[in-house]
Amino acid sequence: MTILNLDRAAAIAGQAIVDSSRGTEDQAKALDRLTTRTMGVLQEHGLYATLLFLYTRTTASERPLAEALRRHLLRLLDDTIAPLPALRPGPDRPITDPQWSAVSAALTAPDGLLCRLDTLLLAHELAEQALLYTRYGA
């Protein structure tokens, strides 16, 4: 039996988000702002709303940051507690950045993440921890 360290997985995801968004000090501040807003959505409205929020960021400065956040959050969930095979581009390939319709369908499917309360609550905490580490890293 393999024991999975979820805090380590969240830290790795947070660092991956920061690494994929490296740039100027202004970009670091923009990542910090977007991550803070994303955490607020997660805490107030939940995981589904958080992902929807990240898909609706359309300004030129926020779009690449939101893509990095959602891609790494989805990969974190897929790799740790809630496999999302419907979002993979091929067998045994990692999640890249699927369209919102695919994400929504995968989450709300009868066997999806949103249908299992215990797993959803764990996913919520894991995403929150990853976002916290992203803020610290930014």
MDAnalysis code that builds the backbone (N, CA, C; Angstrom):
import MDAnalysis as mda
import numpy as np

u = mda.Universe.empty(414, n_residues=138, atom_resindex=np.repeat(np.arange(138), 3), trajectory=True)
u.add_TopologyAttr("name", ["N", "CA", "C"] * 138)
u.add_TopologyAttr("resid", np.arange(1, 139))
u.add_TopologyAttr("resname", ["MET", "THR", "ILE", "LEU", "ASN", "LEU", "ASP", "ARG", "ALA", "ALA", "ALA", "ILE", "ALA", "GLY", "GLN", "ALA", "ILE", "VAL", "ASP", "SER", "SER", "ARG", "GLY", "THR", "GLU", "ASP", "GLN", "ALA", "LYS", "ALA", "LEU", "ASP", "ARG", "LEU", "THR", "THR", "ARG", "THR", "MET", "GLY", "VAL", "LEU", "GLN", "GLU", "HIS", "GLY", "LEU", "TYR", "ALA", "THR", "LEU", "LEU", "PHE", "LEU", "TYR", "THR", "ARG", "THR", "THR", "ALA", "SER", "GLU", "ARG", "PRO", "LEU", "ALA", "GLU", "ALA", "LEU", "ARG", "ARG", "HIS", "LEU", "LEU", "ARG", "LEU", "LEU", "ASP", "ASP", "THR", "ILE", "ALA", "PRO", "LEU", "PRO", "ALA", "LEU", "ARG", "PRO", "GLY", "PRO", "ASP", "ARG", "PRO", "ILE", "THR", "ASP", "PRO", "GLN", "TRP", "SER", "ALA", "VAL", "SER", "ALA", "ALA", "LEU", "THR", "ALA", "PRO", "ASP", "GLY", "LEU", "LEU", "CYS", "ARG", "LEU", "ASP", "THR", "LEU", "LEU", "LEU", "ALA", "HIS", "GLU", "LEU", "ALA", "GLU", "GLN", "ALA", "LEU", "LEU", "TYR", "THR", "ARG", "TYR", "GLY", "ALA"])
u.atoms.positions = np.array([
    [0.836, -1.174, 0.000],
    [0.000, 0.000, 0.000],
    [0.887, 1.246, 0.000],
    [0.597, 2.151, -0.905],
    [1.353, 3.382, -1.006],
    [0.633, 4.476, -0.234],
    [1.366, 5.183, 0.594],
    [0.801, 6.299, 1.345],
    [1.129, 7.572, 0.582],
    [0.099, 8.361, 0.313],
    [0.260, 9.581, -0.451],
    [0.282, 10.779, 0.491],
    [1.311, 11.577, 0.407],
    [1.433, 12.778, 1.221],
    [0.756, 13.923, 0.470],
    [-0.479, 14.252, 0.853],
    [-1.249, 15.267, 0.145],
    [-0.675, 16.666, 0.331],
    [-0.066, 16.930, 1.487],
    [0.549, 18.241, 1.689],
    [1.716, 18.435, 0.728],
    [2.496, 17.395, 0.539],
    [3.609, 17.466, -0.418],
    [3.079, 17.669, -1.833],
    [2.010, 16.949, -2.182],
    [1.412, 17.098, -3.515],
    [0.912, 18.528, -3.722],
    [0.314, 19.125, -2.688],
    [-0.162, 20.504, -2.781],
    [1.013, 21.467, -2.930],
    [2.085, 21.211, -2.208],
    [3.270, 22.068, -2.300],
    [3.895, 21.990, -3.695],
    [3.961, 20.796, -4.245],
    [4.516, 20.625, -5.589],
    [3.647, 21.345, -6.609],
    [2.325, 21.226, -6.477],
    [1.415, 21.915, -7.401],
    [1.549, 23.429, -7.272],
    [1.622, 23.917, -6.049],
    [1.791, 25.356, -5.837],
    [3.076, 25.876, -6.457],
    [4.153, 25.126, -6.271],
    [5.429, 25.537, -6.858],
    [5.389, 25.459, -8.375],
    [4.708, 24.464, -8.924],
    [4.586, 24.339, -10.381],
    [3.811, 25.520, -10.962],
    [2.796, 25.977, -10.253],
    [2.042, 27.150, -10.708],
    [2.947, 28.366, -10.736],
    [3.700, 28.561, -9.672],
    [4.612, 29.707, -9.603],
    [5.674, 29.610, -10.693],
    [6.245, 28.431, -10.876],
    [7.291, 28.241, -11.892],
    [6.764, 28.509, -13.299],
    [5.535, 28.083, -13.579],
    [4.986, 28.285, -14.924],
    [4.550, 29.727, -15.153],
    [4.535, 30.526, -14.105],
    [4.114, 31.928, -14.218],
    [5.255, 32.893, -13.938],
    [6.465, 32.389, -13.942],
    [7.619, 33.248, -13.633],
    [7.731, 34.394, -14.632],
    [8.199, 35.507, -14.131],
    [8.380, 36.664, -14.994],
    [8.795, 37.854, -14.158],
    [8.197, 38.977, -14.441],
    [8.542, 40.208, -13.756],
    [7.875, 40.260, -12.381],
    [8.251, 41.262, -11.630],
    [7.631, 41.465, -10.314],
    [6.141, 41.764, -10.468],
    [5.778, 42.468, -11.548],
    [4.365, 42.744, -11.798],
    [3.582, 41.448, -12.031],
    [4.187, 40.485, -12.727],
    [3.517, 39.201, -12.940],
    [3.364, 38.434, -11.632],
    [4.355, 38.538, -10.766],
    [4.260, 37.881, -9.457],
    [3.129, 38.502, -8.639],
    [3.006, 39.821, -8.704],
    [1.911, 40.489, -7.985],
    [0.559, 40.122, -8.588],
    [0.511, 40.009, -9.913],
    [-0.739, 39.620, -10.576],
    [-1.120, 38.192, -10.195],
    [-0.132, 37.300, -10.113],
    [-0.408, 35.925, -9.686],
    [-0.905, 35.911, -8.249],
    [-0.299, 36.699, -7.392],
    [-0.734, 36.782, -5.998],
    [-2.179, 37.273, -5.914],
    [-2.515, 38.308, -6.678],
    [-3.886, 38.847, -6.665],
    [-4.892, 37.824, -7.178],
    [-4.574, 37.187, -8.297],
    [-5.500, 36.213, -8.861],
    [-5.641, 35.004, -7.940],
    [-4.570, 34.566, -7.349],
    [-4.628, 33.432, -6.427],
    [-5.465, 33.780, -5.204],
    [-5.316, 34.986, -4.694],
    [-6.116, 35.422, -3.545],
    [-7.595, 35.445, -3.903],
    [-7.923, 35.974, -5.065],
    [-9.325, 36.007, -5.498],
    [-9.861, 34.594, -5.714],
    [-9.020, 33.726, -6.270],
    [-9.416, 32.337, -6.497],
    [-9.678, 31.634, -5.168],
    [-8.838, 31.882, -4.175],
    [-9.053, 31.299, -2.851],
    [-10.370, 31.780, -2.250],
    [-10.683, 33.048, -2.454],
    [-11.945, 33.584, -1.956],
    [-13.141, 32.887, -2.585],
    [-13.072, 32.662, -3.889],
    [-14.155, 31.947, -4.576],
    [-14.250, 30.518, -4.046],
    [-13.114, 29.863, -3.868],
    [-13.102, 28.495, -3.362],
    [-13.727, 28.425, -1.971],
    [-13.348, 29.329, -1.089],
    [-13.848, 29.298, 0.278],
    [-15.327, 29.652, 0.361],
    [-15.782, 30.565, -0.467],
    [-17.175, 31.008, -0.388],
    [-18.139, 30.173, -1.224],
    [-17.663, 29.669, -2.368],
    [-18.594, 29.059, -3.317],
    [-18.251, 27.631, -3.734],
    [-17.055, 27.165, -3.445],
    [-16.725, 25.780, -3.728],
    [-15.835, 25.559, -4.935],
    [-15.543, 24.287, -5.150],
    [-14.582, 23.884, -6.174],
    [-15.093, 24.127, -7.592],
    [-16.344, 23.806, -7.846],
    [-16.912, 24.005, -9.185],
    [-16.857, 25.487, -9.563],
    [-17.278, 26.357, -8.649],
    [-17.255, 27.793, -8.916],
    [-15.828, 28.298, -9.114],
    [-14.894, 27.714, -8.399],
    [-13.496, 28.116, -8.536],
    [-12.976, 27.836, -9.936],
    [-13.234, 26.640, -10.419],
    [-12.784, 26.304, -11.770],
    [-13.503, 27.153, -12.808],
    [-14.788, 27.375, -12.623],
    [-15.534, 28.244, -13.535],
    [-14.956, 29.650, -13.518],
    [-14.634, 30.169, -12.338],
    [-14.010, 31.484, -12.199],
    [-12.710, 31.546, -13.001],
    [-11.883, 30.509, -12.892],
    [-10.615, 30.510, -13.613],
    [-10.807, 30.438, -15.124],
    [-11.868, 29.791, -15.573],
    [-12.148, 29.737, -17.016],
    [-12.703, 31.057, -17.547],
    [-13.202, 31.914, -16.684],
    [-13.788, 33.176, -17.149],
    [-12.802, 34.340, -17.115],
    [-11.579, 34.104, -16.719],
    [-10.576, 35.172, -16.728],
    [-10.125, 35.368, -18.167],
    [-10.440, 36.521, -18.753],
    [-10.179, 36.728, -20.177],
    [-9.233, 37.883, -20.484],
    [-8.856, 38.672, -19.498],
    [-7.944, 39.767, -19.804],
    [-6.575, 39.202, -20.165],
    [-5.835, 39.951, -20.950],
    [-4.536, 39.480, -21.429],
    [-3.580, 39.166, -20.281],
    [-3.676, 39.912, -19.193],
    [-2.760, 39.678, -18.079],
    [-3.187, 38.491, -17.214],
    [-4.488, 38.240, -17.107],
    [-4.971, 37.164, -16.242],
    [-5.069, 35.812, -16.938],
    [-5.296, 35.802, -18.229],
    [-5.536, 34.543, -18.943],
    [-4.427, 33.509, -18.733],
    [-3.138, 33.849, -18.963],
    [-2.105, 32.814, -18.783],
    [-1.965, 32.362, -17.330],
    [-2.197, 33.273, -16.393],
    [-2.118, 32.901, -14.987],
    [-3.262, 31.967, -14.612],
    [-4.457, 32.281, -15.089],
    [-5.621, 31.435, -14.817],
    [-5.446, 30.061, -15.451],
    [-4.868, 30.010, -16.647],
    [-4.606, 28.726, -17.300],
    [-3.653, 27.879, -16.463],
    [-2.607, 28.508, -15.949],
    [-1.650, 27.775, -15.112],
    [-2.325, 27.277, -13.836],
    [-3.108, 28.129, -13.211],
    [-3.800, 27.727, -11.983],
    [-4.726, 26.543, -12.228],
    [-5.584, 26.658, -13.217],
    [-6.562, 25.577, -13.422],
    [-5.902, 24.294, -13.915],
    [-4.898, 24.407, -14.786],
    [-4.219, 23.216, -15.295],
    [-3.566, 22.441, -14.146],
    [-2.873, 23.156, -13.261],
    [-2.186, 22.479, -12.167],
    [-3.158, 22.008, -11.084],
    [-4.239, 22.731, -10.859],
    [-5.245, 22.258, -9.899],
    [-5.923, 20.987, -10.398],
    [-6.280, 20.972, -11.681],
    [-6.898, 19.769, -12.239],
    [-5.930, 18.588, -12.210],
    [-4.683, 18.847, -12.538],
    [-3.680, 17.778, -12.505],
    [-3.486, 17.275, -11.077],
    [-3.478, 18.185, -10.104],
    [-3.344, 17.797, -8.698],
    [-4.489, 16.880, -8.284],
    [-5.706, 17.269, -8.615],
    [-6.861, 16.437, -8.267],
    [-6.802, 15.088, -8.975],
    [-6.440, 15.113, -10.242],
    [-6.367, 13.878, -11.029],
    [-5.306, 12.934, -10.482],
    [-4.175, 13.466, -10.090],
    [-3.056, 12.639, -9.631],
    [-3.224, 12.117, -8.216],
    [-4.054, 12.769, -7.412],
    [-4.099, 12.407, -6.000],
    [-5.390, 11.696, -5.591],
    [-6.509, 12.395, -5.608],
    [-7.703, 11.836, -4.970],
    [-8.883, 11.579, -5.887],
    [-8.916, 12.184, -7.045],
    [-10.094, 12.063, -7.904],
    [-9.677, 11.921, -9.361],
    [-9.352, 10.713, -9.798],
    [-8.956, 10.543, -11.200],
    [-10.020, 11.098, -12.149],
    [-9.562, 11.852, -13.130],
    [-10.448, 12.491, -14.101],
    [-10.074, 12.020, -15.504],
    [-10.277, 10.730, -15.820],
    [-9.833, 10.200, -17.112],
    [-10.508, 10.876, -18.296],
    [-11.704, 11.425, -18.112],
    [-12.410, 12.091, -19.214],
    [-11.682, 13.352, -19.677],
    [-10.764, 13.867, -18.873],
    [-10.053, 15.097, -19.222],
    [-8.682, 14.850, -19.834],
    [-8.283, 13.605, -19.933],
    [-6.977, 13.299, -20.516],
    [-7.085, 13.233, -22.030],
    [-6.102, 13.775, -22.747],
    [-6.155, 13.747, -24.208],
    [-5.941, 12.365, -24.799],
    [-5.414, 11.445, -24.036],
    [-5.191, 10.086, -24.522],
    [-4.916, 9.169, -23.357],
    [-4.866, 7.879, -23.608],
    [-4.606, 6.946, -22.516],
    [-3.257, 7.209, -21.862],
    [-3.259, 7.196, -20.565],
    [-2.033, 7.379, -19.770],
    [-1.311, 8.696, -20.048],
    [-2.037, 9.700, -20.486],
    [-1.431, 11.010, -20.703],
    [-1.991, 11.976, -19.667],
    [-1.173, 12.926, -19.206],
    [-1.654, 13.845, -18.175],
    [-2.646, 14.861, -18.733],
    [-3.384, 15.461, -17.828],
    [-4.310, 16.524, -18.196],
    [-3.498, 17.723, -18.673],
    [-3.920, 18.330, -19.767],
    [-3.252, 19.542, -20.236],
    [-4.095, 20.749, -19.838],
    [-4.980, 21.209, -20.675],
    [-5.887, 22.305, -20.330],
    [-7.175, 22.121, -21.120],
    [-8.062, 21.275, -20.634],
    [-9.292, 20.980, -21.377],
    [-10.261, 22.152, -21.385],
    [-11.210, 22.092, -22.285],
    [-12.265, 23.103, -22.369],
    [-13.170, 22.994, -21.148],
    [-13.832, 24.103, -20.807],
    [-14.707, 24.130, -19.653],
    [-15.817, 23.089, -19.763],
    [-16.366, 22.889, -20.944],
    [-17.460, 21.923, -21.091],
    [-17.013, 20.520, -20.684],
    [-15.791, 20.146, -21.005],
    [-15.272, 18.832, -20.625],
    [-15.050, 18.739, -19.116],
    [-14.539, 19.805, -18.527],
    [-14.311, 19.827, -17.084],
    [-15.645, 19.735, -16.349],
    [-16.605, 20.539, -16.772],
    [-17.925, 20.541, -16.143],
    [-18.577, 19.167, -16.232],
    [-18.506, 18.550, -17.401],
    [-19.098, 17.224, -17.581],
    [-18.398, 16.179, -16.707],
    [-17.078, 16.254, -16.602],
    [-16.333, 15.285, -15.793],
    [-16.653, 15.445, -14.306],
    [-16.808, 16.679, -13.852],
    [-17.085, 16.917, -12.432],
    [-18.508, 16.557, -12.042],
    [-19.458, 16.781, -12.952],
    [-20.868, 16.571, -12.615],
    [-21.413, 15.223, -13.078],
    [-20.597, 14.394, -13.682],
    [-21.033, 13.062, -14.111],
    [-21.513, 12.273, -12.891],
    [-22.352, 11.260, -13.102],
    [-22.862, 10.474, -11.967],
    [-21.769, 9.896, -11.063],
    [-20.606, 9.604, -11.623],
    [-19.497, 9.115, -10.802],
    [-18.420, 10.182, -10.618],
    [-18.754, 11.439, -10.924],
    [-17.797, 12.535, -10.865],
    [-17.498, 13.003, -9.457],
    [-16.536, 13.870, -9.369],
    [-16.053, 14.383, -8.090],
    [-17.156, 15.055, -7.275],
    [-18.048, 15.781, -7.915],
    [-19.084, 16.514, -7.185],
    [-20.161, 15.609, -6.604],
    [-20.169, 14.351, -6.965],
    [-21.189, 13.417, -6.469],
    [-20.735, 12.653, -5.235],
    [-19.488, 12.818, -4.841],
    [-18.965, 12.109, -3.666],
    [-18.524, 13.148, -2.643],
    [-19.354, 13.363, -1.641],
    [-19.122, 14.452, -0.691],
    [-17.790, 14.328, 0.034],
    [-17.429, 13.161, 0.492],
    [-16.173, 13.015, 1.218],
    [-14.970, 13.359, 0.349],
    [-14.995, 12.912, -0.890],
    [-13.909, 13.213, -1.820],
    [-13.917, 14.689, -2.201],
    [-15.094, 15.255, -2.374],
    [-15.209, 16.677, -2.698],
    [-14.625, 17.546, -1.587],
    [-14.922, 17.224, -0.349],
    [-14.389, 18.002, 0.775],
    [-12.869, 17.884, 0.844],
    [-12.349, 16.703, 0.585],
    [-10.901, 16.522, 0.562],
    [-10.282, 17.298, -0.599],
    [-10.914, 17.265, -1.763],
    [-10.429, 18.014, -2.927],
    [-10.432, 19.513, -2.642],
    [-11.459, 19.970, -1.959],
    [-11.563, 21.390, -1.586],
    [-10.378, 21.789, -0.712],
    [-10.094, 20.999, 0.306],
    [-8.973, 21.299, 1.198],
    [-7.635, 21.231, 0.465],
    [-7.499, 20.261, -0.404],
    [-6.256, 20.102, -1.155],
    [-6.032, 21.285, -2.095],
    [-7.075, 21.706, -2.791],
    [-6.964, 22.863, -3.687],
    [-6.646, 24.127, -2.893],
    [-7.280, 24.278, -1.743],
    [-7.009, 25.454, -0.905],
    [-5.551, 25.477, -0.451],
    [-5.020, 24.324, -0.069],
    [-3.625, 24.254, 0.365],
    [-2.683, 24.584, -0.796],
    [-2.971, 24.072, -1.989],
    [-2.136, 24.366, -3.153],
    [-2.165, 25.859, -3.474],
    [-3.341, 26.478, -3.383],
    [-3.440, 27.914, -3.630],
    [-2.690, 28.723, -2.576],
    [-2.715, 28.254, -1.346],
    [-1.982, 28.925, -0.279],
    [-0.486, 28.880, -0.566],
    [0.011, 27.713, -0.970],
    [1.429, 27.596, -1.311],
    [1.772, 28.437, -2.546],
    [0.838, 28.579, -3.463],
    [1.071, 29.435, -4.621],
    [1.235, 30.884, -4.189],
    [0.364, 31.327, -3.293],
    [0.482, 32.707, -2.785],
    [1.820, 32.935, -2.113],
    [2.249, 32.001, -1.282],
    [3.540, 32.143, -0.613],
    [4.668, 32.182, -1.630],
    [4.581, 31.357, -2.645],
    [5.630, 31.304, -3.665],
    [5.661, 32.526, -4.559],
    [4.493, 33.112, -4.801],
    [4.429, 34.288, -5.675],
    [5.079, 35.468, -5.003],
])
